[in-house]
Amino acid sequence: MPPNPFYITFVPETPLMVDTLSKTIYRQLFSDAEWDLIYNFVGHALDDDEEEPAIVYSIRNKIHALFDEEN
């Protein structure tokens, strides 16, 4: 019997593949200049007593993770 030409070999996605794709998509939402501005605005929230520092640092850590080339 000849091989089925419509047979697709399933290659499972690895967490690294999914993570890399997600990072790429999120990075492309804004230009580098816009990401810098967002990062700075978030940092200025530390000057405001109404904002919880843990939330500010959490947001900044997520931005760092998007641009971390080692992970």
Secondary structure, 3 states (H helix, E strand, C coil): CCCCCCCCCCCCCCHHHHHHHHHHHHHCCCCHHHHHHHHHHHHHHHHCCCCCHHHHHHHHHHHHHHHCCCC
